[in-house]
Amino acid sequence: MAKDRPIAQRDYPPGCRPASSLQVPVQVPANGRRIRSPNLSSGTPRGRASRTPSIPSEPSTPKPSIDVVWNFVPDPNDTPEELYPKRRRRYAALLAYFQQLHERGEVTVRPDQEAMRIMRQDKQSCEWTGIGDVPGVPIGDFYYYRSELFVLGLHRAMQAGIAYKGQGENSIGCSIVASGGYEDDKDHGETMTYTGQGGNDKATRQQVRDQVAEKGNLALQHSCWQGQPVRVIRGHFNIPTNQSPSRKIYSYDGLYTITKESLERGASGFLVFQFSLLRTPGQPELGSKLVSFVGKLNKGTERRTGLVIVDISDGEEPLPVGVVNTVDGSRPPAAFEYTTKLRYPRGFSFPSYPSSRCFCQDCSADHMCSCVAKNSGRMLPYNQYGQLIRALPAVYECGKQCRCSSDCHNRVCQKGLRYRLEIFKTQNKGWGVRSWDFIPSGGFVCEYTGEVMDTNTANDMDDDEYLFNLDFKQGIEARWGDKVSNIMGSDNVRGQPKYCIDASKYGGVARFINHSCKPNLFVQCVLYDNSNVDLPHVMLFAATSIRPLQELTYDYGYALDSVFDENGVPKQKPCHCDARNCRKRMY
């Protein structure tokens, strides 16, 4: 009879799944334990519902090409809401790929424009040219490049601030990008005065000649006269490169109507078109407010409303991890010690496994780098901004024995937090985690840390709330077949995982991250301080672009009816993620 494992009130229930569309059940052991386990593409439940590294969505090849960058084939049955995240993920993957090629001097075209070209060539971009909201595109999302606005259908003009359709007297405005490029612009959020296009010096922003009623100016006049709305995208500049590779952020702030248009004498004495815009009521909050919020936080964490702990890591992390509670003022449980490292049992010795090191000065430019070779090809897994280009069976970072410097592009996760995170009290899910910063797709978020123990010891524990299986081999074999032997040598890849991580007594910020049926993070195995695939680091990466204050989540990967009571009857745990595709149950 299966031993009953009571469900404790916890920050999140255990289990994990990759953020890709791959739907794979977690394996459940006979004892009905709740440990997070890998998502396998085949096989039957094996026992404990444990967390485990996610499985990447495309196989590795000896020489990576654009063919291995995440791709999708447009399905005529896809809804606009389903196509939107696919387009964003495809664009992000192509962008990161071409950024690395550009850095190596292998392409000269701007990476963002090359990503747009490929998507248009493959008929993956949104070619919708209508008036109003673009189907499937949510208000409040943010973007890094004008080319992404183009492929998503938000603003179909690469340089002009006004996008329109039709010509001459038949033209009508579709969207504008407001980025303060004209000296006569005035922006108050819900209302704004937008200056027409033409006649200004881009370097000084000063007007040098009169504007005329043509092209975009004429189209916006028609929008005003006909009462047609236009989409408004706001541009923000001087963003840190770890948050935006372009140092720009564009936020889609919804629909505005042009209430007045006039030709006025501007600050420099030239005639300019002035368009008065009013935001359509009933829309979600302005995305541009988040940029202002981030700017205020830069002045000091003590300004954060509801802050109960300034830094729960007590200086262990390179950036403080605050704790915020605007619900009831309580603090997180004090029964664990914060750690940024994996803790191994006393006397633990790493199983012998061949290790290697590189002798490079600059790994990003060395085609013969041994660390590049371990990452399944001629390219490093990260681009120059530290974004993961694509998921791999395992990412091999340069280690202590490598000759390259600490600035090597292949040293990302080992440096710790890159974004300011906070633990916050949710309304109905206990504690959760969110970011104060913009996190681009592929950005490293945090590591799941805790005590490493063998699975036999874990099986005898009464508290399985924070167990995470290091079931790397089994997950890889299920997805990659015989290719696994090239990655891990001749060791037996079948059977139970040897080790797991327990974050109940020791752990980091990742132990507070909640489950979602539609997550924005995925799990990636990373190796850098040893080469044994039984003992990878469990790293969480952004599966899509994540805006400030958006809760961070990953899919715990529970199979339904995988946890049992003492009588062998499946137990149920409700899910409160509120995703559109929510299963309503954790298990």
C-alpha positions as CSV (number, residue, x, y, z in Angstrom):
1,M,0.0,0.0,0.0
2,A,1.4,3.4,-0.9
3,K,2.5,5.5,2.0
4,D,0.4,8.6,2.5
5,R,2.3,11.9,2.0
6,P,0.3,14.8,3.4
7,I,0.3,17.9,1.2
8,A,1.9,20.7,3.2
9,Q,1.1,24.3,2.8
10,R,4.0,25.5,0.7
11,D,5.2,28.3,-1.5
12,Y,4.6,26.0,-4.5
13,P,3.9,22.3,-5.1
14,P,6.8,20.3,-6.6
15,G,7.2,19.2,-10.2
16,C,8.4,20.9,-13.4
17,R,8.0,20.9,-17.2
18,P,9.6,22.7,-20.0
19,A,8.1,25.9,-21.3
20,S,7.8,24.6,-24.8
21,S,4.5,23.3,-26.2
22,L,5.7,19.7,-25.5
23,Q,3.1,18.1,-23.2
24,V,4.9,15.3,-21.4
25,P,3.7,13.5,-18.2
26,V,5.9,13.4,-15.2
27,Q,7.0,10.0,-14.1
28,V,5.5,8.8,-10.8
29,P,7.2,6.2,-8.6
30,A,5.2,3.5,-6.8
31,N,5.5,5.2,-3.4
32,G,3.4,8.2,-4.7
33,R,5.9,10.7,-3.6
34,R,5.8,14.3,-4.8
35,I,9.2,15.1,-6.4
36,R,9.6,17.1,-9.5
37,S,10.7,15.0,-12.5
38,P,11.7,15.4,-16.1
39,N,9.1,15.7,-18.9
40,L,9.5,12.7,-21.0
41,S,8.1,12.3,-24.5
42,S,7.2,8.7,-23.9
43,G,7.0,6.1,-21.1
44,T,4.7,5.3,-18.1
45,P,4.5,7.0,-14.7
46,R,7.4,6.0,-12.5
47,G,6.5,7.2,-9.0
48,R,7.5,10.3,-7.1
49,A,6.2,13.5,-8.6
50,S,9.5,15.3,-8.6
51,R,10.9,18.4,-10.3
52,T,13.4,17.8,-13.0
53,P,15.2,19.7,-15.8
54,S,13.1,20.6,-18.8
55,I,13.8,18.9,-22.1
56,P,14.7,21.2,-25.0
57,S,12.5,21.5,-28.0
58,E,15.1,20.7,-30.8
59,P,17.9,18.2,-31.1
60,S,21.6,19.2,-31.1
61,T,23.6,18.8,-34.3
62,P,27.4,18.7,-34.9
63,K,27.3,22.1,-36.7
64,P,24.3,24.2,-35.7
65,S,22.7,26.2,-38.4
66,I,19.6,28.3,-38.7
67,D,17.6,25.0,-39.0
68,V,18.1,24.2,-35.3
69,V,16.8,27.6,-34.1
70,W,13.4,27.2,-32.7
71,N,10.8,27.2,-35.5
72,F,7.2,26.7,-36.2
73,V,4.9,26.1,-39.1
74,P,1.8,28.3,-39.1
75,D,-1.3,26.2,-38.5
76,P,-4.5,27.4,-40.1
77,N,-6.3,26.2,-37.0
78,D,-4.2,28.4,-34.7
79,T,-6.0,31.3,-33.1
80,P,-4.4,34.7,-33.1
81,E,-3.7,34.3,-29.4
82,E,-1.8,31.1,-30.1
83,L,0.1,32.5,-33.0
84,Y,1.3,35.6,-31.1
85,P,3.6,33.8,-28.6
86,K,4.9,31.5,-31.4
87,R,5.9,34.5,-33.5
88,R,7.6,36.2,-30.5
89,R,9.5,33.1,-29.7
90,R,10.6,32.5,-33.3
91,Y,11.8,36.1,-33.6
92,A,13.7,36.0,-30.3
93,A,15.4,32.7,-31.4
94,L,16.4,34.1,-34.8
95,L,17.6,37.4,-33.3
96,A,19.9,35.7,-30.7
97,Y,21.2,33.5,-33.5
98,F,22.1,36.3,-35.8
99,Q,23.5,38.4,-33.0
100,Q,26.1,35.8,-32.4
101,L,26.9,35.5,-36.1
102,H,27.1,39.3,-36.3
103,E,29.5,39.4,-33.4
104,R,31.7,36.8,-35.0
105,G,31.8,38.8,-38.3
106,E,29.9,36.1,-40.2
107,V,27.0,38.3,-41.2
108,T,27.0,42.1,-41.8
109,V,23.3,42.7,-41.9
110,R,21.7,44.0,-38.7
111,P,20.5,40.9,-36.7
112,D,17.0,42.3,-36.1
113,Q,16.4,43.0,-39.7
114,E,17.7,39.6,-40.7
115,A,15.3,37.9,-38.2
116,M,12.5,39.9,-39.8
117,R,13.5,38.9,-43.3
118,I,13.5,35.2,-42.4
119,M,10.1,35.4,-40.8
120,R,8.6,37.2,-43.7
121,Q,10.3,34.8,-46.2
122,D,8.8,31.8,-44.3
123,K,5.4,33.5,-44.0
124,Q,5.6,33.5,-40.2
125,S,5.0,37.2,-39.7
126,C,1.7,38.9,-39.2
127,E,0.6,40.5,-42.4
128,W,-2.6,42.0,-40.9
129,T,-2.9,45.7,-41.9
130,G,-6.3,46.6,-40.4
131,I,-7.3,49.5,-38.1
132,G,-7.6,48.9,-34.3
133,D,-6.1,46.2,-32.1
134,V,-4.0,43.6,-33.8
135,P,-5.8,40.2,-33.2
136,G,-4.0,38.3,-30.5
137,V,-1.6,41.1,-29.4
138,P,-2.2,42.1,-25.8
139,I,-2.0,45.7,-24.6
140,G,0.9,46.4,-22.3
141,D,3.5,44.1,-23.8
142,F,7.0,45.4,-24.7
143,Y,9.5,44.9,-27.5
144,Y,13.1,45.7,-28.2
145,Y,13.2,46.4,-31.9
146,R,11.1,48.1,-34.6
147,S,11.5,45.0,-36.7
148,E,9.6,43.0,-34.0
149,L,6.8,45.5,-34.1
150,F,6.7,44.9,-37.9
151,V,6.5,41.1,-37.8
152,L,3.8,41.2,-35.1
153,G,1.7,43.6,-37.2
154,L,1.8,46.4,-34.6
155,H,3.6,49.0,-36.6
156,R,4.3,48.3,-40.3
157,A,6.9,51.0,-40.9
158,M,10.5,50.4,-40.1
159,Q,11.6,54.0,-39.8
160,A,8.6,56.4,-40.0
161,G,6.8,57.2,-36.8
162,I,3.4,57.0,-38.6
163,A,2.2,53.8,-40.3
164,Y,-0.7,54.0,-42.6
165,K,-2.5,52.2,-45.4
166,G,-3.8,53.6,-48.7
167,Q,-2.5,56.5,-50.6
168,G,-3.4,60.2,-50.9
169,E,-7.0,61.0,-50.2
170,N,-7.7,57.3,-49.5
171,S,-5.0,56.9,-46.8
172,I,-5.8,56.2,-43.1
173,G,-3.6,56.1,-40.1
174,C,-2.9,52.7,-38.4
175,S,-0.3,53.3,-35.7
176,I,2.2,55.8,-34.4
177,V,5.5,55.4,-32.4
178,A,5.8,58.2,-29.9
179,S,9.4,58.4,-28.7
180,G,9.9,62.1,-28.1
181,G,11.7,62.7,-31.4
182,Y,10.1,66.1,-32.0
183,E,10.6,69.2,-29.7
184,D,6.8,70.0,-29.8
185,D,5.7,66.5,-28.5
186,K,3.8,66.5,-25.2
187,D,2.9,63.2,-23.5
188,H,0.7,62.8,-20.4
189,G,-0.1,59.1,-20.7
190,E,-3.9,59.1,-21.2
191,T,-3.6,62.2,-23.4
192,M,-0.8,63.3,-25.7
193,T,0.1,65.8,-28.4
194,Y,1.8,64.1,-31.2
195,T,3.8,66.1,-33.8
196,G,3.5,65.2,-37.4
197,Q,6.4,63.9,-39.5
198,G,9.0,65.7,-41.5
199,G,11.1,68.8,-41.3
200,N,13.1,68.1,-38.1
201,D,16.8,67.5,-37.6
202,K,17.2,64.0,-36.1
203,A,20.4,65.0,-34.2
204,T,19.0,68.1,-32.4
205,R,15.3,67.2,-32.6
206,Q,14.7,70.8,-33.7
207,Q,12.4,71.7,-36.6
208,V,14.3,73.1,-39.6
209,R,11.4,73.5,-42.1
210,D,7.6,73.5,-42.4
211,Q,5.7,70.2,-42.4
212,V,3.2,69.5,-45.2
213,A,-0.1,67.6,-45.5
214,E,1.2,64.4,-47.1
215,K,1.9,60.7,-46.4
216,G,1.5,60.1,-42.6
217,N,0.3,63.6,-41.8
218,L,-2.5,63.3,-44.3
219,A,-3.4,59.8,-43.1
220,L,-3.7,61.0,-39.5
221,Q,-5.9,63.9,-40.6
222,H,-8.2,61.4,-42.2
223,S,-8.2,59.3,-39.0
224,C,-9.2,62.4,-37.0
225,W,-12.0,63.4,-39.5
226,Q,-13.4,59.8,-39.6
227,G,-13.1,59.1,-35.9
228,Q,-10.9,56.1,-36.5
229,P,-8.5,54.9,-33.7
230,V,-4.8,54.5,-34.0
231,R,-2.4,52.2,-32.1
232,V,0.1,54.0,-29.9
233,I,3.5,52.5,-29.2
234,R,5.8,54.4,-26.9
235,G,9.6,54.3,-27.3
236,H,11.9,54.4,-24.2
237,F,15.7,54.8,-24.5
238,N,18.9,54.3,-22.5
239,I,17.8,50.9,-21.1
240,P,20.6,48.7,-19.6
241,T,21.8,46.2,-22.1
242,N,21.0,43.2,-19.9
243,Q,17.4,44.2,-20.0
244,S,17.3,45.3,-23.7
245,P,20.0,44.4,-26.2
246,S,19.0,47.4,-28.3
247,R,18.9,49.7,-25.2
248,K,15.4,50.6,-26.3
249,I,12.0,49.4,-25.2
250,Y,8.8,49.9,-27.1
251,S,5.5,49.4,-25.1
252,Y,2.2,48.9,-26.8
253,D,-0.2,51.2,-25.0
254,G,-3.4,50.5,-26.9
255,L,-5.8,52.5,-29.0
256,Y,-6.2,56.3,-29.0
257,T,-8.6,58.6,-30.9
258,I,-7.4,61.8,-32.5
259,T,-9.7,64.5,-31.1
260,K,-8.1,67.4,-32.8
261,E,-5.6,68.2,-35.6
262,S,-4.2,71.6,-36.5
263,L,-1.2,73.3,-38.2
264,E,0.6,75.3,-35.6
265,R,3.7,77.5,-35.3
266,G,6.2,75.3,-33.3
267,A,8.9,76.2,-30.8
268,S,11.5,76.7,-33.6
269,G,9.1,79.0,-35.6
270,F,8.1,76.5,-38.3
271,L,4.7,75.1,-39.1
272,V,4.1,71.6,-37.6
273,F,1.0,69.4,-37.5
274,Q,-0.3,68.9,-33.9
275,F,-2.5,65.9,-33.3
276,S,-4.3,65.7,-29.9
277,L,-4.9,62.1,-28.8
278,L,-7.1,60.6,-26.1
279,R,-6.8,57.1,-24.9
280,T,-9.8,54.9,-25.5
281,P,-11.3,54.1,-22.0
282,G,-11.6,50.6,-20.6
283,Q,-8.2,49.3,-21.7
284,P,-5.5,47.6,-19.6
285,E,-3.0,49.9,-17.7
286,L,-0.4,51.7,-19.8
287,G,2.7,49.5,-20.3
288,S,4.8,52.6,-20.3
289,K,4.1,53.0,-16.6
290,L,6.3,50.0,-15.9
291,V,9.3,51.8,-17.4
292,S,8.6,54.7,-15.1
293,F,8.3,52.3,-12.2
294,V,11.7,50.7,-13.0
295,G,13.2,54.1,-13.0
296,K,11.9,54.9,-9.5
297,L,13.3,51.6,-8.2
298,N,16.7,52.5,-9.5
299,K,16.7,55.3,-6.8
300,G,16.6,52.8,-4.0
301,T,14.8,49.6,-2.9
302,E,13.5,51.2,0.3
303,R,11.0,53.1,-1.9
304,R,9.2,49.8,-2.7
305,T,5.7,49.7,-1.1
306,G,5.1,46.8,1.3
307,L,8.8,46.0,1.6
308,V,9.3,43.7,4.7
309,I,12.9,42.4,4.0
310,V,15.4,44.5,2.0
311,D,17.5,41.5,1.1
312,I,16.6,37.9,2.1
313,S,19.9,36.7,0.7
314,D,21.8,38.8,3.2
315,G,24.3,39.8,0.6
316,E,24.8,36.3,-0.8
317,E,23.4,37.3,-4.2
318,P,25.1,39.9,-6.4
319,L,21.8,41.8,-6.3
320,P,19.5,42.2,-3.3
321,V,16.4,40.0,-3.2
322,G,13.6,41.9,-1.5
323,V,10.5,40.5,0.1
324,V,7.2,42.5,-0.4
325,N,3.9,41.8,1.3
326,T,1.0,44.1,0.7
327,V,-1.6,41.4,1.6
328,D,-1.1,40.7,5.4
329,G,2.4,42.1,6.3
330,S,3.8,38.6,7.2
331,R,7.3,37.4,6.4
332,P,8.4,34.2,4.6
333,P,9.0,31.1,6.8
334,A,12.4,31.4,8.6
335,A,12.9,27.7,8.6
336,F,15.4,27.7,5.8
337,E,18.9,29.2,5.2
338,Y,19.4,31.1,2.0
339,T,22.2,29.7,-0.2
340,T,23.3,30.5,-3.7
341,K,25.2,27.2,-4.1
342,L,24.4,23.5,-4.1
343,R,25.3,21.9,-0.8
344,Y,26.8,18.4,-0.9
345,P,26.7,15.9,2.0
346,R,29.8,15.7,4.2
347,G,32.4,13.4,2.6
348,F,30.6,13.6,-0.8
349,S,32.9,13.0,-3.7
350,F,32.1,13.6,-7.3
351,P,31.9,10.4,-9.4
352,S,34.9,10.3,-11.7
353,Y,34.1,11.6,-15.1
354,P,36.3,12.9,-17.9
355,S,36.7,16.7,-17.8
356,S,38.1,19.1,-20.3
357,R,39.0,22.8,-20.4
358,C,39.6,25.3,-23.1
359,F,42.8,27.4,-23.6
360,C,41.1,30.3,-25.4
361,Q,41.5,34.0,-24.8
362,D,38.2,34.7,-26.4
363,C,35.8,31.7,-26.7
364,S,33.3,33.6,-28.7
365,A,35.7,34.0,-31.6
366,D,37.6,30.6,-31.4
367,H,36.1,28.0,-33.7
368,M,38.4,25.4,-32.1
369,C,37.3,26.1,-28.5
370,S,36.7,22.8,-26.7
371,C,33.8,24.3,-24.7
372,V,32.2,25.4,-28.0
373,A,32.5,21.8,-29.2
374,K,30.8,20.4,-26.1
375,N,27.9,22.6,-26.8
376,S,27.1,20.7,-29.9
377,G,28.6,22.8,-32.6
378,R,30.6,25.8,-33.6
379,M,28.7,28.4,-31.6
380,L,28.4,29.2,-27.9
381,P,25.0,28.7,-26.3
382,Y,24.8,32.4,-25.4
383,N,24.9,35.6,-27.4
384,Q,27.0,38.6,-26.3
385,Y,24.1,39.8,-24.0
386,G,24.0,36.5,-22.1
387,Q,20.8,35.2,-23.7
388,L,20.5,31.5,-24.3
389,I,20.2,31.1,-28.1
390,R,18.5,27.7,-27.9
391,A,17.8,24.9,-25.4
392,L,20.3,22.1,-25.4
393,P,20.5,18.7,-23.7
394,A,23.1,20.4,-21.5
395,V,24.8,23.7,-21.6
396,Y,28.5,23.5,-20.8
397,E,29.9,26.8,-19.5
398,C,33.6,27.5,-19.1
399,G,34.9,26.5,-15.7
400,K,37.7,27.3,-13.3
401,Q,40.3,25.4,-15.3
402,C,39.6,27.2,-18.5
403,R,42.1,29.9,-19.6
404,C,39.4,32.4,-20.7
405,S,38.7,35.5,-18.5
406,S,35.7,36.0,-16.2
407,D,34.2,38.2,-19.0
408,C,33.9,35.2,-21.3
409,H,30.5,35.1,-22.9
410,N,30.3,31.4,-21.9
411,R,30.2,32.3,-18.2
412,V,26.6,33.4,-17.4
413,C,24.8,31.3,-14.8
414,Q,27.8,30.8,-12.6
415,K,27.8,34.6,-12.0
416,G,24.5,34.6,-10.2
417,L,21.5,36.9,-10.6
418,R,21.4,39.4,-13.5
419,Y,18.0,40.8,-12.7
420,R,16.5,42.3,-9.6
421,L,14.0,39.8,-8.2
422,E,11.6,40.1,-5.3
423,I,9.6,37.5,-3.3
424,F,6.0,38.7,-2.9
425,K,2.8,37.5,-1.1
426,T,0.1,36.4,-3.6
427,Q,-3.6,36.4,-2.9
428,N,-4.2,32.7,-3.1
429,K,-0.9,30.9,-3.9
430,G,1.3,31.7,-0.9
431,W,4.6,33.4,-1.9
432,G,5.7,34.0,-5.5
433,V,8.6,35.7,-7.3
434,R,8.6,38.5,-9.8
435,S,11.2,40.8,-11.4
436,W,11.8,44.6,-11.0
437,D,13.5,44.6,-14.4
438,F,12.6,43.7,-18.0
439,I,13.9,40.2,-18.8
440,P,14.4,39.3,-22.5
441,S,13.7,35.9,-23.9
442,G,16.5,33.5,-23.1
443,G,17.7,35.6,-20.2
444,F,19.1,33.7,-17.2
445,V,16.8,34.2,-14.1
446,C,18.1,32.1,-11.2
447,E,19.3,28.6,-10.1
448,Y,17.4,26.1,-8.1
449,T,19.7,25.5,-5.1
450,G,19.6,23.3,-2.1
451,E,21.0,20.1,-0.6
452,V,22.1,17.4,-3.0
453,M,21.2,13.9,-1.8
454,D,20.8,10.5,-3.3
455,T,17.3,9.5,-4.3
456,N,17.3,6.5,-1.9
457,T,17.6,9.0,1.0
458,A,14.9,11.2,-0.5
459,N,12.5,8.3,-0.7
460,D,12.6,8.0,3.1
461,M,11.9,11.6,3.8
462,D,8.6,12.7,5.3
463,D,8.9,16.2,3.8
464,D,9.1,16.0,0.0
465,E,7.8,19.5,-0.7
466,Y,11.0,20.9,-2.2
467,L,12.6,17.9,-3.9
468,F,13.8,18.3,-7.4
469,N,15.1,15.2,-9.3
470,L,18.4,15.5,-11.3
471,D,16.9,13.1,-13.8
472,F,19.0,14.4,-16.6
473,K,20.0,11.1,-18.3
474,Q,16.5,9.7,-18.6
475,G,15.0,12.9,-19.9
476,I,17.7,13.2,-22.5
477,E,17.4,9.6,-23.7
478,A,13.6,9.9,-24.1
479,R,14.1,13.0,-26.3
480,W,17.3,12.3,-28.1
481,G,17.5,8.5,-28.5
482,D,20.9,7.1,-29.3
483,K,22.4,10.6,-29.5
484,V,22.7,10.5,-25.7
485,S,25.8,8.3,-26.0
486,N,27.6,11.1,-27.7
487,I,26.8,13.4,-24.8
488,M,27.3,11.2,-21.8
489,G,29.7,8.4,-22.8
490,S,28.9,4.7,-22.1
491,D,27.2,5.0,-18.7
492,N,23.8,3.4,-18.4
493,V,21.2,6.1,-19.2
494,R,18.2,4.1,-17.9
495,G,16.9,3.6,-14.4
496,Q,16.2,5.9,-11.5
497,P,18.0,9.2,-11.1
498,K,20.9,9.0,-8.7
499,Y,20.5,12.4,-7.1
500,C,18.0,15.1,-6.3
501,I,18.0,18.6,-4.7
502,D,16.2,19.3,-1.5
503,A,15.5,23.0,-0.9
504,S,13.5,22.6,2.3
505,K,16.4,23.6,4.7
506,Y,18.7,25.4,2.3
507,G,17.6,27.1,-0.8
508,G,17.4,30.3,-2.9
509,V,14.8,32.5,-4.5
510,A,13.8,29.7,-7.0
511,R,12.2,27.7,-4.1
512,F,9.4,30.4,-4.1
513,I,8.6,30.3,-7.8
514,N,5.0,29.2,-8.5
515,H,3.6,26.7,-11.0
516,S,1.7,27.8,-14.1
517,C,0.0,25.8,-16.9
518,K,1.3,28.5,-19.2
519,P,4.8,29.4,-17.8
520,N,7.2,32.1,-18.7
521,L,10.3,30.2,-17.6
522,F,11.9,26.9,-18.6
523,V,14.5,24.7,-16.9
524,Q,17.9,24.1,-18.5
525,C,20.7,21.8,-17.2
526,V,24.0,23.6,-17.0
527,L,27.5,22.2,-16.2
528,Y,30.6,24.2,-15.3
529,D,32.2,23.0,-12.0
530,N,32.1,19.3,-13.0
531,S,31.4,17.3,-16.1
532,N,29.2,14.6,-14.6
533,V,25.8,14.7,-16.1
534,D,24.3,13.1,-12.9
535,L,25.0,16.4,-11.1
536,P,24.0,19.3,-13.3
537,H,22.9,22.7,-12.1
538,V,19.2,23.4,-12.5
539,M,18.9,26.8,-14.1
540,L,15.7,28.8,-14.9
541,F,15.6,30.9,-18.1
542,A,13.0,33.2,-19.6
543,A,10.9,31.4,-22.2
544,T,9.6,34.8,-23.5
545,S,10.1,38.5,-22.8
546,I,9.0,39.2,-19.2
547,R,8.0,42.7,-18.1
548,P,8.5,44.1,-14.6
549,L,6.1,42.8,-11.9
550,Q,5.0,39.9,-14.0
551,E,5.0,36.8,-11.8
552,L,7.7,34.3,-12.8
553,T,6.4,30.7,-13.2
554,Y,7.3,27.4,-14.6
555,D,5.3,24.2,-15.2
556,Y,5.9,21.7,-12.4
557,G,5.0,18.8,-14.7
558,Y,2.7,16.8,-12.5
559,A,0.7,14.1,-14.3
560,L,-2.9,14.0,-13.2
561,D,-3.7,11.2,-10.7
562,S,0.0,10.8,-9.9
563,V,-0.1,11.3,-6.1
564,F,-2.0,8.7,-3.9
565,D,-3.3,8.4,-0.4
566,E,-2.6,5.5,1.9
567,N,-5.4,3.5,0.2
568,G,-4.0,4.0,-3.2
569,V,-6.6,6.5,-4.2
570,P,-5.4,9.4,-6.4
571,K,-5.2,12.7,-4.5
572,Q,-6.1,16.1,-6.1
573,K,-4.6,19.5,-5.7
574,P,-6.3,22.5,-7.3
575,C,-4.3,24.8,-9.6
576,H,-4.7,28.6,-9.2
577,C,-2.5,29.8,-12.1
578,D,-5.5,31.3,-14.0
579,A,-3.9,30.5,-17.4
580,R,-6.3,30.2,-20.3
581,N,-5.2,26.6,-20.7
582,C,-5.2,25.8,-16.9
583,R,-5.9,22.1,-16.1
584,K,-7.6,23.3,-12.9
585,R,-5.6,20.6,-11.0
586,M,-2.0,20.3,-10.1
587,Y,-2.2,16.5,-9.9
